[in-house]
Amino acid sequence: MPKVRRLPQDFFWGNSVSSMQTEGAWNEGGKGKSVYDVRDATADSSNWRVAIDEYHRYEEDLDLLKGMNMNMCRIQISWSRIVPDGDGEFNEEGISFYDNLINAMISRNITPMICLYHFDMPLALAEKENGFMSRHTVDAFVRFSKKVIEHFADRVKYWITFNEHNLYFTDEVFNISGYLKGSKSLNDMYRIFHHTMLAHAKIDKFIHKNFDTLKIGGMLAYTPIYPETSKPIDVYCARKIDEFLNNNLTEAYINGMYSSEVLQFIKNKKINFDFQKGDFDILNKMKADFLSFSYYRSAVLNADKIPNNVAPNRYLNYGFEDNRFLKKTEWGWNIDPLGFRNIITSLYNQYHIPVFPIENGIGIRENWNGKDMIHDDQRISYHREHIKAMKDAIFLDGAKVLGYLGWGLIDIPSSHGDMEKRYGTVYVNRSNHDLKDLKRVPKKSYYWFKSILEKNGDEL
Ligand code: BG6
């Protein structure tokens, strides 16, 4: 009999979601509008007004998570539900909603984790301030965050600020930071990124100064980039993009300053990123307690396809290549459990603070016929292989890992609002343009998770 690889009893297993992909109730409970609330449905996406109606159905959904033997749930606190116009009055009704939600988790022995920003900028701040282009928005975000932290500190230990913070250092930044107008230049990208890092640093400092027991982590969208070949230029470019998109942030979270390679690039290119006197001191005070990340896939970079003078932040816009060694999903996301192990191991090797994968999963198109269970064997296999890879990182490579959270384990619309791309172990009965009855229906993977978590993942 092979030896059981036993995880600690307090290892976290759970689900991870954002507000706009779950809550709905876009105009209830005193919520202000966010940039998502004004986005219309398209041929292949829904609008964001109902999502999966979590606002009214969280008790049922928490029972479902508990039924899978999960003990953690990462939620987001929506800024525009707490501060409807982003920088004005606090909305007590919004705070009460999260009080009830968090109390409902705790009463089921589900540990909450809070994320403070997941791309849904209050509309008023997007329109007035152009989102995180402005330092006023940084101050407003820090004010909102402090209020939330003070209020929930007695019940919530684990905190993150920006979901997938490294996306703010790519062209995605223009979709996720409340940026409505501008030239989408490198200057703007770097400025917004720096502003969000300042906000993170201020919140990190606030937590450490005031609350001994709370933990704050950085959060990256971690996509390992493989060189297309062993040609030195492929290897060089793959290393360089990793430095810009990943190490640059982990260095800041842990050592309080950006990567020297990135700073030299800024200097050489004369990028104006609004680095002001005093910023160094703010960044320097950061000290992450853990490093968290989302992981879905790896990518391949072909340096020959990258034109001269393209900033490393944009390499993947040009050099992205298919990986012929890996299977991929309908959406072209390749399946790479070893890539997952590699990240966990290398982050821990580098920094020796706990690592926490807080989003993992596979998007699959599924249709429920109204009576039979959905047999999502591909999802079972995806999670099984990734959990095994994580256990390899722990038991073979010596990494310290706090837990494993799946993404959207009760179906939610994808990041583009597409209900056809489902991550859940529980089917939610709605489509992009028909809300149907929003019934929750466990899939085969639900029972698989339930059985492996009964034994804390010992079997894997
Ligand atoms: C992450 C985001 O990028 O990946 C989520 O934090 C998103 O918001 C998830 O839903 C999966 O991506 P997608 O596009 O398949 O929904």
Residues whose N, C-alpha, C, O or C-beta is under 5 A from the ligand:
A	BS01	BG6	G363 P413 S414 S415 H416
